[in-house]
Every structure is written in structure tokens, then in C-alpha cells.
Amino acid sequence: MFTGIVADLGLLVELRRDRLGIATSLRDGLTLGASIAVNGVCLSVSEVTRDGFRADISSETFMRTSLGKQHLRARVNLELPLTLENGLDGHLVLGHVDALGKVQMVRREREGWVFAFSYPSEYRAYVVDKGSVTVDGISLTPFATTERTFQVAVIPQTYERTALRDRRVGDPVNIEFDILAKYVRGMMKHVH
């Protein structure tokens, strides 16, 4: 489990259909089998390398997330799992991508940036103004939500410390909707 607070920007140094190699300054916590979120996708470390780690990925993950659409030398958001010592600064994130979204708008404003993302309309019930959503592993607060889009305000620190600074209109992004919203929606399906 994660919080959506990016710990490091890694560099994609190996990209195969079944494995990623990432260079990172994150050294503590990188052990064989450890979980790590890469652009919001929970992966397991399969090898610790001199400059980072490798992680095996399934063909399903390669096809259903933006990881398969990245390019070598791309920067990726990294987060180690939540521990009781960390505190909960963002929101509860599982690292299970619900949908691929797309960047629809990037607008510079005085106090930061506003991004708009599209998402599949079947997830509309999970997108709530001032709720929580994870985009490429970043805990964000949606507003101006519609049936197929939402916007987020991004402060300068988040912009500079994450791969959002590399995103352009049309780029794919991994979206994980709030787990609490998913549980409530699941329970409501069984209420008569």
C-alpha cells in the first residue's frame, strides 16, 4: 500500500515486455521481492542493481498501463510502500491501476499548473470533486469533474518533483480511483 507521495524520479534504463530497469537514488528499502510503485503501478523488485533495480512485469500490466507506452530514458514516479513510521500524507493507494487516462490540458497559472485528464466514463461514480485520485502514482484532488474528465491543480513542488513536468497533451497516464469510493460503490450494489 502507498500514499501517492512520490519519493523519487527514476530513470527508465531498460524496457522489455517482461521487465523494466530503473535507475534511482532510492536505496533503502530496495530488496529482492520488495514492493515499489512505478508511475502508480505496484511492482516487485526482481533484482537490485548497482544504480537501481529491475522489476518483472506481466503482459497484462505492460498492455493495460502506461508502462508499455514509455520510452527509454523516461522519468518515472517512484514510491516505496507505506509503513507505520511514514504517516499518511496523501491517501491510501494500492498500486492497482483502474484505467488508462489521457492528458487533455496543461495550463500554467500564477500559483502552479492545472491539468485536465480524460478517463473512461464507466468510472464516473468514483470521481468526486475534492475527493482523491491517483494519476501516475501521484495523490491529487480532482475538481471540475465531468462524465469523462477531471481537473487537478498542481503546486510547483509537485510539478518539479514528479514526472508530471514531462506530460503533454495526448500522453497516457495511469489512473487509480479512491479505494474508499470503490468499496462504497461495491457495497451499494448489494443494497436492495
N, C-alpha and C positions, 0 to 999 in steps of 0.2 A: 504494500500500500504506500502511496505517495501523497504529497501535498500540493503539487503543481507549482512549487517554488524551484526554479531552475538553479542548480548548483554550479554548473559549468557549461561552457560552449565547447563541445567536442568537435573534432575534425574527422570526417569520413575518409579513411585512407584505404579501405577495402570494401568493395561492394560486389557480392555474388548473390545469386538467387537463394543460396542456402546459408550465407554468412556475411556478417558485417565486421569490419575492423575499424576501431575508433581510437584516435589519439586524444588523450585528455590529461589534464593536470590532477584530476581526482585520483588519488592513490589509496587513501584509507577506505576500506570497505570493498575494494575490488578483490574479491576472492573467487575461486572456482565455484560456480553454482550460484553466486550472489545475484539478486535481482537488481536491475537498473532500468530506469525509464529512458528511452531514446526517442525524442520527439513524441513523448506521451505513450510509447509502446513499451510495455513491460517485457524485458528480455532477460535471459540468464547468461551470465558471463561463462563462456566455454573455455576461455584461455586468457590469462593475464599476460600482457606483453610488456616489453621494455618501455613503450610510450603510451600504453593504454590497455585495451582489451579487444577480444573478439567475442561475438555472440552468434550462435546459430539461429537461423530464422526459418520458419516453415514456409512452404509455398503459399499457404493461406495468408500469412502475415505479409509476405512480400507483395501479394496481389491486392489485398484489402486495405493496406495502409499506404501512407506516402513514402515509406522507406524504399519501396521498389521504384519510386519515381525520382529519387535523389540522384545526385551526380557526385563523382569523386571530388574530394576537397570541399564538399558542402559542410557548413557548420550545422551541428545538431544540438538540440537541448538535452542536457543530461541531468538526472536526479537520482540520488541513492534513496533507498526505501526509508520511510518514516520509522523513527524509533521513539521510545517514550521520552528520551532525553531531548529530542529535536523540538518538541512543541508543534502545534498545528497552526502554521501561519497562513496557509491557503485554504483548501478544502480537501475532503477525502477523495483521492484519485486512485483508481485501481490499475490503470495502465492497460485497460481493455478498450480499444478504440471501437466506438459505436458506428462511426460513419466517416467517410471522406468528405470534407467540405472544400470550398474554393474561396480564395481571396477575391472579393468583389470590389473593394475600395480601400485605398490607403490615403489618408488626408492628414497633412501636417497642421497642427493647431498650436496656439501660443504655449499651452501647457503640456503638449505631448503630441500624440497621434490618435486618430480614430481609424479603426479597421472595420470593414464590413465583411462578413463571411456568409456564404450560402451553405445550406445543408439540406438533406432530403426531408421533404415535408412530413413524412411519417413520424418524425421525431419532434414535431411541434409541441406536444404536451410537456416535453422536458426542458423547453427553453422559456425561462421566466425572467421578465425584467428584474434586475437587481438580484438575480439568483447566482448560480455558479455554473461555469462551463470550462472545460479544459480544451485548449487549442494548441496542438503540438507540444503537449505536456505543460502548458502554462495555465495556471489558475487565473481566470478572468471573470469579469462581471458583465453580463450582456445587458443591453438596453436597445430601444427601438426595434424590438423583436417583431418579426412578421412570420407568415406561414413558411417562408423559405430562407429568411436571412436574419441575422442579428448583428449588432454593432458592439464594439468594445472600445473603451478609452484606454490608452496605453501610456503610462508615465515614462519620462525619459530613462529612468534607471532600468525599467523592464525592457524597453526598446533596445538599449545598449547592451544589456547582459544576456539577451536571448537571440535566437535565430529569426525573430520577427523582423529584425532590421534587414534581413535578406529577402523577405517575402515581397512579391509583386503581384499585381492583379492577374488572376488566372492561375496562380500557383495552388497546388493541392495542399490541404492541411488535415491533420488527424484531429477528430473531434470526439471527446468523451463527455457525455452528458452527466449531470449530477446524479450520483448513486442514490441519494435520498429521494429525488424525484422519480427515479426508476422504480424504487421499492414501493413508493406510494401508488404510482400508476399500476404496478403489478398487483398490489392488494386490492385496488379499486375494481379491477377486472373480475374479482371473485365476490364482490358485494352485490347482493340482489336487491 
